[in-house]
Amino acid sequence: MQFMRTIASIPLSWRTPKVILALFIIELPFTIAALALFGIADPNLYRTLLWQEGSDHGWNSNPNEILYAFANYRPIPVPIPWAQFITTWNVVVAVLSMFILLVKVPLFILAVFPPILSILIHALLIAIYAVSIYYQAGSDMSDPDHPSKVPWYLTRSCGPPVSAKAQGYCMQAKGAFAVTVCLCALFVVYLVLSIISLRPARKERNSKLSLDEEESPTSPENPPNKAWEMSHLQPMTPRTLAFNTLDGSVPQGKGKKNVKTNPLSLQSQMEQKRKSNRELPLRHHIAMGRDTYKGKEPA
């Protein structure tokens, strides 16, 4: 029962719907840019070229070392920023982001996109974009003579001494990394607003508190004794009063105890009264009034 009340108390509306719509508008161009940049880079448009460019300037390892290692039957893992995994991962992430955006916007317009669902979705997006950032900014320590903690195109200018062939790809790789960081930050904003919307406003909390106090059986307006009395209260009609009288329990007024009478004595009195009434002539029955049955009223 408590679990169902907890589920029912989860807010389904947003506290800042206009801000959420603005975030949708901001997210759309970044998602399109990510889809375009990562799609162009797949499968290996400039990854190996930038790797070789950094090796020529002594900024990272040489891609030929991987070939030499395989030729000598001692393969070594490909450094994180130059692996095929991150290129494929980025494409999958971009497609998934576009799909989620195209789904959550109509759901939000139809008011079926509650904050609790937003928390789950954007927490997942933050996780997968964090993986993408980690791999794009990963280190290259495969060559002890030329270690690289961060890919050179993220820390250096794309101008000279970089070759003209690699300058455009260098800027493209920088742009892809910047779009990834921006989308991850945007999803963090979504997550924060979703958590804030889960907490009801002060006005809603006060109204709910007053409603719970009214419905509570132990509230000052509805004490336990009064609630018990109301639940056990029965309607009183003339017929009910007559049967209670025959039963021997006659309810008295407030502050008086119930008087128990003998039902046999009551029945005998009523029988005697009916017999005496039968012995009277008809005209006496017609002429009888209140004085006959109840006696004369005191002067």
C-alpha positions as CSV (number, residue, x, y, z in Angstrom):
1,M,0.0,0.0,0.0
2,Q,2.8,2.4,0.9
3,F,4.6,1.5,-2.3
4,M,1.6,2.3,-4.4
5,R,1.2,5.7,-2.6
6,T,4.8,6.4,-3.3
7,I,4.4,5.6,-7.0
8,A,1.3,7.8,-7.2
9,S,3.1,10.7,-5.5
10,I,5.8,10.9,-8.3
11,P,5.2,14.2,-10.2
12,L,4.3,13.7,-13.9
13,S,4.6,17.3,-15.0
14,W,7.7,19.6,-15.5
15,R,8.3,22.6,-13.4
16,T,10.2,24.3,-16.3
17,P,8.5,23.2,-19.6
18,K,9.7,26.2,-21.6
19,V,13.3,25.5,-20.6
20,I,12.9,21.9,-21.8
21,L,11.6,23.1,-25.1
22,A,14.5,25.4,-25.5
23,L,16.9,22.6,-24.7
24,F,15.2,20.5,-27.5
25,I,15.9,23.3,-29.9
26,I,19.5,23.6,-28.8
27,E,20.1,19.9,-28.9
28,L,18.8,19.4,-32.5
29,P,21.7,21.2,-34.3
30,F,24.4,19.6,-32.1
31,T,22.9,16.1,-32.8
32,I,22.9,16.8,-36.5
33,A,26.5,18.0,-36.4
34,A,27.5,14.9,-34.4
35,L,25.8,12.6,-36.8
36,A,27.5,14.3,-39.8
37,L,31.0,14.5,-38.3
38,F,31.1,10.9,-37.0
39,G,29.5,9.6,-40.1
40,I,32.1,11.2,-42.3
41,A,34.9,10.0,-40.1
42,D,33.7,6.3,-40.4
43,P,35.4,4.0,-41.0
44,N,38.9,5.5,-41.2
45,L,38.9,8.8,-43.0
46,Y,41.5,10.6,-41.0
47,R,42.2,8.6,-37.8
48,T,45.4,6.9,-39.1
49,L,46.4,10.0,-41.0
50,L,46.4,12.1,-37.8
51,W,48.2,9.3,-36.0
52,Q,51.0,9.4,-38.6
53,E,51.1,13.2,-38.6
54,G,51.7,13.2,-34.8
55,S,54.4,10.5,-35.3
56,D,56.2,12.6,-37.9
57,H,56.5,15.5,-35.4
58,G,57.3,13.2,-32.5
59,W,54.1,13.9,-30.6
60,N,52.9,10.3,-30.3
61,S,53.7,6.7,-31.3
62,N,54.2,5.4,-34.9
63,P,51.4,3.4,-36.5
64,N,54.0,1.2,-38.2
65,E,54.9,-0.2,-34.8
66,I,51.6,-2.0,-34.7
67,L,52.5,-3.7,-38.0
68,Y,56.0,-4.6,-36.8
69,A,54.6,-6.1,-33.7
70,F,52.1,-8.3,-35.6
71,A,54.9,-9.4,-38.0
72,N,57.1,-10.5,-35.1
73,Y,54.1,-12.4,-33.4
74,R,54.0,-10.1,-30.4
75,P,50.9,-8.0,-31.1
76,I,50.4,-4.9,-28.9
77,P,47.0,-3.2,-28.4
78,V,46.2,-0.2,-30.5
79,P,46.3,3.1,-28.5
80,I,42.8,4.2,-27.4
81,P,42.5,7.4,-29.5
82,W,43.6,5.6,-32.7
83,A,41.4,2.4,-32.3
84,Q,38.6,1.5,-34.7
85,F,36.3,1.0,-31.7
86,I,36.0,4.7,-30.9
87,T,35.1,5.5,-34.5
88,T,32.3,2.9,-34.6
89,W,31.2,3.8,-31.1
90,N,30.7,7.5,-32.1
91,V,28.6,6.6,-35.1
92,V,26.3,4.4,-33.0
93,V,26.1,7.1,-30.3
94,A,25.1,9.8,-32.8
95,V,22.4,7.6,-34.4
96,L,21.0,6.7,-31.0
97,S,21.0,10.4,-29.9
98,M,19.0,11.4,-33.0
99,F,16.5,8.6,-32.5
100,I,15.9,9.5,-28.9
101,L,15.5,13.2,-29.8
102,L,12.9,12.4,-32.5
103,V,11.0,10.3,-29.9
104,K,11.2,12.4,-26.8
105,V,10.0,15.6,-28.5
106,P,6.6,14.3,-29.5
107,L,6.2,12.5,-26.2
108,F,6.9,15.8,-24.4
109,I,4.4,17.6,-26.6
110,L,1.8,14.9,-25.8
111,A,2.5,15.2,-22.1
112,V,3.7,11.6,-21.8
113,F,7.3,12.3,-21.1
114,P,7.5,12.5,-17.3
115,P,10.7,13.6,-15.4
116,I,11.3,10.1,-14.1
117,L,11.6,8.8,-17.7
118,S,13.8,11.7,-18.6
119,I,16.2,10.8,-15.8
120,L,16.6,7.3,-17.0
121,I,17.2,8.3,-20.7
122,H,19.6,11.1,-20.1
123,A,21.6,9.2,-17.5
124,L,22.1,6.6,-20.2
125,L,23.1,9.2,-22.7
126,I,25.6,10.8,-20.3
127,A,27.2,7.4,-19.7
128,I,27.7,6.6,-23.4
129,Y,28.9,10.1,-24.2
130,A,31.3,10.0,-21.3
131,V,32.8,6.8,-22.8
132,S,33.2,8.6,-26.1
133,I,35.0,11.6,-24.5
134,Y,37.3,9.2,-22.6
135,Y,38.3,7.4,-25.8
136,Q,38.7,10.5,-27.9
137,A,40.9,12.2,-25.3
138,G,42.7,8.9,-24.4
139,S,46.4,8.6,-23.9
140,D,49.0,6.9,-26.2
141,M,51.7,5.3,-24.2
142,S,52.7,2.5,-26.6
143,D,56.0,4.3,-27.4
144,P,58.0,5.1,-24.3
145,D,60.1,7.6,-26.3
146,H,57.1,9.5,-27.5
147,P,54.4,9.3,-24.8
148,S,51.2,11.2,-25.4
149,K,48.6,11.8,-22.6
150,V,46.2,13.5,-24.9
151,P,45.9,13.4,-28.7
152,W,48.0,16.2,-30.3
153,Y,45.1,17.7,-32.3
154,L,43.3,18.6,-29.0
155,T,46.2,20.4,-27.4
156,R,48.0,22.0,-30.5
157,S,47.0,24.3,-33.3
158,C,46.0,22.9,-36.6
159,G,48.2,25.3,-38.4
160,P,51.9,25.0,-39.3
161,P,53.9,22.9,-38.6
162,V,51.0,20.5,-39.4
163,S,50.9,19.5,-43.0
164,A,48.3,21.1,-45.3
165,K,46.7,17.7,-45.9
166,A,46.1,17.1,-42.2
167,Q,45.0,20.6,-41.2
168,G,41.4,20.1,-42.4
169,Y,41.1,16.8,-40.7
170,C,42.6,18.2,-37.5
171,M,39.9,20.8,-37.3
172,Q,37.3,18.2,-38.1
173,A,38.5,16.0,-35.2
174,K,38.5,19.0,-32.9
175,G,35.0,19.8,-33.9
176,A,33.8,16.3,-33.3
177,F,35.3,16.3,-29.8
178,A,33.7,19.7,-29.0
179,V,30.3,18.5,-30.2
180,T,30.6,15.4,-28.0
181,V,31.5,17.6,-24.9
182,C,28.6,20.0,-25.6
183,L,26.0,17.2,-25.9
184,C,27.2,15.6,-22.8
185,A,26.9,18.9,-20.9
186,L,23.5,19.4,-22.4
187,F,22.3,16.0,-21.1
188,V,23.6,16.9,-17.7
189,V,21.4,19.9,-17.7
190,Y,18.5,17.7,-18.7
191,L,19.2,15.4,-15.8
192,V,19.4,18.3,-13.3
193,L,16.1,19.7,-14.5
194,S,14.5,16.3,-14.3
195,I,15.6,15.8,-10.7
196,I,14.3,19.3,-9.8
197,S,10.9,18.5,-11.4
198,L,10.6,15.4,-9.3
199,R,10.5,17.5,-6.2
200,P,7.0,19.1,-5.9
201,A,6.6,22.8,-5.5
202,R,5.9,24.3,-2.1
203,K,2.3,25.1,-3.0
204,E,1.7,21.5,-4.1
205,R,3.4,20.1,-0.9
206,N,1.2,22.4,1.3
207,S,-2.0,21.4,-0.5
208,K,-1.1,17.7,-0.3
209,L,-0.3,18.0,3.4
210,S,-3.6,19.7,4.1
211,L,-5.5,17.0,2.1
212,D,-3.7,14.2,4.1
213,E,-4.6,15.9,7.4
214,E,-8.3,16.1,6.3
215,E,-8.4,12.4,5.3
216,S,-6.4,11.2,8.3
217,P,-8.7,9.5,11.0
218,T,-6.5,11.0,13.8
219,S,-6.6,14.6,12.7
220,P,-7.9,17.3,15.1
221,E,-11.0,17.8,12.9
222,N,-11.7,14.1,12.9
223,P,-10.6,12.5,16.1
224,P,-10.6,8.7,16.5
225,N,-13.6,8.6,18.9
226,K,-15.7,10.7,16.6
227,A,-14.7,8.7,13.6
228,W,-15.7,5.5,15.5
229,E,-19.0,6.9,16.5
230,M,-19.8,8.1,13.0
231,S,-19.0,4.7,11.6
232,H,-21.3,2.9,14.1
233,L,-24.1,5.4,13.9
234,Q,-27.4,3.9,12.7
235,P,-30.4,5.8,11.4
236,M,-33.4,6.0,13.9
237,T,-36.9,5.8,12.5
238,P,-40.3,5.3,14.3
239,R,-40.3,1.6,13.3
240,T,-36.7,1.2,14.6
241,L,-37.7,2.8,17.9
242,A,-40.8,0.5,18.2
243,F,-38.7,-2.6,17.6
244,N,-36.0,-1.4,20.1
245,T,-38.8,-0.9,22.6
246,L,-40.1,-4.4,22.1
247,D,-36.6,-5.7,22.3
248,G,-36.2,-4.1,25.7
249,S,-33.5,-1.5,25.0
250,V,-34.7,2.1,24.7
251,P,-32.0,4.6,23.7
252,Q,-32.1,7.6,26.1
253,G,-31.0,11.1,25.7
254,K,-27.4,12.3,26.0
255,G,-26.0,11.7,29.5
256,K,-28.6,9.0,30.4
257,K,-28.1,5.3,30.5
258,N,-30.1,2.9,28.5
259,V,-33.0,1.5,30.5
260,K,-33.6,-2.2,30.2
261,T,-37.3,-3.2,30.3
262,N,-38.9,-6.6,30.4
263,P,-40.3,-7.4,26.9
264,L,-42.9,-9.8,28.4
265,S,-44.4,-7.1,30.6
266,L,-44.6,-4.7,27.7
267,Q,-46.3,-7.3,25.5
268,S,-48.8,-8.1,28.3
269,Q,-49.6,-4.4,28.8
270,M,-50.2,-4.0,25.1
271,E,-52.5,-7.1,25.0
272,Q,-54.5,-5.8,27.9
273,K,-54.9,-2.4,26.2
274,R,-56.1,-4.1,23.0
275,K,-58.7,-6.2,24.9
276,S,-60.0,-3.1,26.7
277,N,-60.3,-1.3,23.4
278,R,-62.3,-4.2,21.9
279,E,-64.8,-4.0,24.7
280,L,-65.6,-0.4,24.1
281,P,-68.5,0.5,21.7
282,L,-67.8,1.8,18.2
283,R,-69.0,5.3,19.1
284,H,-66.7,5.4,22.0
285,H,-63.8,4.5,19.6
286,I,-64.8,7.3,17.3
287,A,-65.2,9.8,20.1
288,M,-61.8,8.8,21.7
289,G,-59.2,11.4,21.4
290,R,-55.9,12.1,22.9
291,D,-57.4,12.3,26.4
292,T,-58.6,8.7,26.2
293,Y,-55.3,7.1,25.3
294,K,-52.8,9.3,27.1
295,G,-54.9,10.7,29.8
296,K,-55.8,14.3,30.4
297,E,-53.1,16.8,30.3
298,P,-52.3,18.5,33.7
299,A,-53.8,21.9,34.0
